[in-house]
Amino acid sequence: MKRQKAEFFTIFIMSFPSLTTTYHRDTYPSISPTKQSLSQADKTVLITGGGVGLGFEIARSFAKASASRIIIVGRRSELLDDAVTKLREEFKVGTEFISHQGDIGDDSSVATLWEFLHSWNIFVHVLVLNAAALSPLVPDTLAMNKQELMDMFNVNLGGNFLMSAKFVQQPLRPTGQQLYLLNVSTGGIHQNPALSQNSYATSKAAFTALIGRVADEHPVDDVQIISFHPGILYSEGAAKLFDKSVFKWEEMALPADFSVWAASPEASWLHGRFVWASWDVDELKADFLKQIEKESGFLKVGVEGLKSASLEPYLNK
């Protein structure tokens, strides 16, 4: 079974494109969290799904960038406790680590989280939406179970939406304070034609489109929003499907450090866009900045081949 999944996944990976000539599989100097220009000093960072895997590595990267406070949120309290212990042992000074048990798919749980933060006068500068509900690949889209589809949307769309709204609308937010919102998405949302479909990719595509609309409504100096594909990672979920020896997995340090870069002024020109953590950021800016400035829909979720729609032809003048 694992071999069959691996063969399918190999085809799935090979269909992915790279916008830049340089494709990274591990972190590199331009996105190093120790760069002064990427410093997160005096900032509070909240990471969903932060107790294990990529979420935990993202917490480490923000700690390396001198974040003042890092809050990790997840459903399993034992993993959160273990993660905080490890983080405190590695980063003994400079960063405060807090864990909070919660489920972004539960509205009351999300409300409790933000009430807790407000009660402790904690203002969040950076939100990393890393938590997600996963589902198996389904060769026949119409064979998907409707309830499983709705469950994916409840977490990957609804939960992330509510977290984003609470984040931007924080009552403790000072006037003029810029925020940074990162959406950990998936490369599967722009695979065309799709070799297989599942409710995970569909729900992630829906939220990436939605948060792109939010970026259209909020200028970058209000809230900088970037969505990205983290890469082909040997995560807890991947370990259930594949033997580690099957692929040359990418290092989690790559998307973790990329997250710090994406939450800095250096990435402001990608506001509202979807990119891959594996793409070289220097090459991306050098080769595509002008195209981004000219094409409002470039690297955004929309209908391929069509320019942005306008109501101008329908307006009475």
HELIX and SHEET records of a PDB file:
HELIX    1   1 LYS A    2  MET A   14  1                                  13    
HELIX    2   2 PRO A   29  ILE A   31  5                                   3    
HELIX    3   3 GLN A   36  LEU A   38  5                                   3    
HELIX    4   4 GLY A   53  LYS A   64  1                                  12    
HELIX    5   5 SER A   77  GLU A   90  1                                  14    
HELIX    6   6 ASP A  107  SER A  119  1                                  13    
HELIX    7   7 THR A  141  ALA A  143  5                                   3    
HELIX    8   8 LYS A  146  PHE A  153  1                                   8    
HELIX    9   9 ASN A  154  GLY A  159  3                                   6    
HELIX   10  10 ASN A  160  VAL A  168  1                                   9    
HELIX   11  11 GLY A  187  HIS A  190  5                                   4    
HELIX   12  12 SER A  199  GLU A  217  1                                  19    
HELIX   13  13 GLU A  236  ALA A  239  1                                   4    
HELIX   14  14 LYS A  244  VAL A  246  5                                   3    
HELIX   15  15 ALA A  253  ALA A  262  1                                  10    
HELIX   16  16 PRO A  265  LEU A  270  5                                   6    
HELIX   17  17 VAL A  281  LYS A  294  1                                  14    
HELIX   18  18 GLU A  312  TYR A  314  5                                   3    
SHEET    1   A 7 GLU A  96  GLN A 101  0                                        
SHEET    2   A 7 ARG A  69  GLY A  74  1                                        
SHEET    3   A 7 THR A  44  THR A  48  1                                        
SHEET    4   A 7 VAL A 126  LEU A 129  1                                        
SHEET    5   A 7 LEU A 179  VAL A 184  1                                        
SHEET    6   A 7 VAL A 223  HIS A 229  1                                        
SHEET    7   A 7 PHE A 274  TRP A 276  1                                        
END                                                                             
